[in-house]
Amino acid sequence: MCEEKKIIANTVQMVRETTELFYQQKAAEGYAKMQETIAGIMQVADALHEYKCAHEEFPLEEARIAGSLTDAVNAMEAGDTVLLADILEYDFIEYLQELSSKLD
């Protein structure tokens, strides 16, 4: 497994742990876990960007990631933890998994 796939797998796991807390209405624990999750998201974004630079044919849509994360921040600002979890689970994670399947 390439390093980028490992980073994606670790980030997906972190995001899922966080979204599970939000779905369980454990907002305080979810927000506490969110700090670790944000670090993972930054790491995966950096790794994917570097991979894209080395492999120009890689179909990374940085705007799609940015859009999902912007929506997630808006949900956080609105205090809507269920919407936040939905965005992370069904937009962000699904796209990461799609990208992971296209890595060498």
C-alpha positions as CSV (number, residue, x, y, z in Angstrom):
1,M,0.0,0.0,0.0
2,C,1.4,3.4,-1.0
3,E,2.0,6.0,1.7
4,E,-0.9,8.2,0.4
5,K,-3.4,5.3,0.7
6,K,-2.2,4.8,4.3
7,I,-2.7,8.5,5.1
8,I,-6.2,8.4,3.5
9,A,-7.1,5.3,5.5
10,N,-6.0,6.9,8.7
11,T,-7.8,10.2,8.0
12,V,-11.0,8.3,7.0
13,Q,-10.8,6.5,10.4
14,M,-10.3,9.7,12.3
15,V,-13.2,11.4,10.5
16,R,-15.5,8.4,11.1
17,E,-14.7,8.5,14.8
18,T,-15.5,12.2,14.9
19,T,-18.7,11.9,12.9
20,E,-19.9,9.0,15.1
21,L,-19.6,11.3,18.1
22,F,-21.7,13.9,16.4
23,Y,-24.3,11.4,15.3
24,Q,-24.6,10.3,18.9
25,Q,-25.2,13.9,19.9
26,K,-21.9,14.0,21.8
27,A,-21.0,17.5,20.5
28,A,-18.4,18.3,23.2
29,E,-16.5,15.1,22.5
30,G,-16.9,15.5,18.8
31,Y,-15.5,19.0,18.8
32,A,-12.6,17.8,21.0
33,K,-11.9,15.0,18.5
34,M,-12.2,17.5,15.7
35,Q,-8.8,19.1,16.5
36,E,-7.1,15.7,15.8
37,T,-9.3,15.2,12.7
38,I,-8.3,18.6,11.3
39,A,-4.7,17.7,11.6
40,G,-5.4,14.5,9.7
41,I,-7.3,16.4,7.0
42,M,-4.4,18.8,6.6
43,Q,-2.0,15.9,6.2
44,V,-4.2,14.1,3.6
45,A,-4.6,17.3,1.6
46,D,-0.8,17.9,1.6
47,A,-0.1,14.3,0.6
48,L,-2.7,14.4,-2.2
49,H,-1.3,17.7,-3.5
50,E,2.2,16.3,-3.5
51,Y,1.0,13.2,-5.3
52,K,-0.7,15.3,-7.9
53,C,2.4,17.3,-8.5
54,A,4.4,14.1,-9.1
55,H,1.6,12.5,-11.2
56,E,-0.1,15.1,-13.3
57,E,-2.7,12.6,-14.6
58,F,-4.0,12.0,-11.1
59,P,-7.6,13.4,-11.1
60,L,-7.5,15.5,-7.9
61,E,-10.1,18.2,-7.7
62,E,-8.8,20.4,-5.0
63,A,-11.8,22.7,-5.4
64,R,-14.1,19.7,-4.5
65,I,-12.1,19.1,-1.3
66,A,-12.1,22.9,-0.5
67,G,-15.9,23.0,-1.1
68,S,-16.6,20.1,1.3
69,L,-14.4,21.7,4.0
70,T,-16.0,25.1,3.5
71,D,-19.4,23.5,3.9
72,A,-18.1,21.7,7.0
73,V,-16.9,24.9,8.5
74,N,-20.2,26.6,7.8
75,A,-22.0,23.8,9.6
76,M,-19.7,24.1,12.6
77,E,-20.3,27.8,12.7
78,A,-24.0,27.2,12.6
79,G,-23.7,24.6,15.4
80,D,-25.3,21.9,13.2
81,T,-23.3,18.9,14.2
82,V,-25.5,16.5,12.2
83,L,-25.0,18.4,9.0
84,L,-21.3,18.6,9.8
85,A,-21.1,14.8,10.2
86,D,-23.1,14.3,7.0
87,I,-20.8,16.5,5.0
88,L,-17.7,14.8,6.4
89,E,-19.1,11.3,5.9
90,Y,-20.9,11.6,2.6
91,D,-18.9,14.3,0.8
92,F,-15.4,14.3,2.2
93,I,-14.9,10.6,3.0
94,E,-16.5,9.4,-0.2
95,Y,-14.2,11.6,-2.3
96,L,-11.1,10.4,-0.4
97,Q,-12.1,6.8,-1.0
98,E,-12.7,7.6,-4.7
99,L,-9.2,9.1,-4.9
100,S,-7.6,6.2,-2.9
101,S,-8.9,3.8,-5.5
102,K,-7.0,5.7,-8.2
103,L,-3.6,5.8,-6.4
104,D,-0.8,3.5,-7.6
